[in-house]
């Protein structure tokens, strides 16, 4: 794949991540004052650090990507391979969680 095509895919994925984080889900799980409040609330309830809570939430998406990869590369499921929207959804969910975990860590500095 040529560099320009990689850049195009990168931009597409980042646009989706941005939309997920700031347009859709953020209103359900966070406030304008603290976009990371969901993890902090769960931290209070569980006794785990917010970063670990976020990582545990992210593992759901990681597991989903692993399952997707198995279906594509072990089961040779072409239907899944050609499900571009499904693949984008899974990867952008994981990217969003990695950004949120980064922000939780950054905030502790």
N, C-alpha and C positions, 0 to 999 in steps of 0.2 A: 504494500500500500504506500502510495506517495505521501510525502509530508503534508501537502495541501489537503489531502483527504483526511488524514489524521486530525489536522486542525479543524476541519469541518465537523467531524464527529465530536471532537472535544467541545466545540462551541455549542453544538446541539445539546449535548449532555449537560453542560453547565447552565444553559438556558432553562432546561427542565428542572435542574436542582434549585436554581434561583426561584423559579415559580413555586416549587413545592415548599421551599423554606419561607418564603415571604408573602405568598399570595394565598395558598390553600391551608396547609396544615398548621402553620404558625398560629393562626387565630384560634384553633381548637386546643392547642397545647401550651401556649405561652401568652405573655402579656407584652404590651409595648415597653413596659418598664423593665421586664426581665424575660428575655427570649429563651432563657434556659431554666425557667422556674419549674417546668414539669420534672426535670431530672432532680432538681433540688428538693421538690416535694416528695418524690419517690425515695430520695436519699434519707429524708427525715423518717419516713415510714419503715424503711428497711434496715437502716443503720449502715448502709453501704455509701461510699463516696459517690457524688453525682457522676463523676467520670466513669466509674464502674457500672452504675445504673445505665448510663447511656451505652456503654459497651455491651451490656447484657441485652438491651433492646436491639442493638445493632446486630447481634448474633442471629437474630431471627432472619434478618435480611441476608446475612452471610450464608446461612444454611440454605436459604432459598436459592441463592446463586449457585451453591454447590449442587443442589438438586437439579437445577437447570442445566448445568454443565454435564452432569451425569446423563441426563436425557439426551443431550445433543451428541456427546462424544462417546458414550458407552452404549446407549440404546440406539444410536444413530437416528434419532427422531427428527426428521426433516421439518415436520410441522412446527416444532418448537424452534428449530434453527431459523426458520423463516418468519417467526413471530417477533418482528422488530420492535413493536410497541411493548411487548412483554419483557423482552431483553432490556430495553431502555428503562423500563419501570424498575426492574430489579437492581440494575447497576446504579441508577440515580438515587434510589432509596439508600443504598449503602454509602454512596458519596456524601449524601446529606448528613448521615449520622457521623461520618468521619469529620466533617466540618464542625458539627456541633460538639463532638468530643474535643477537637482542637480548641474550640472556643472556651470550653469548660477548663481545660488545662491552662490556656492563655490567661484566663481571668484570675487564676490563682497566683500569677507572678507578682 
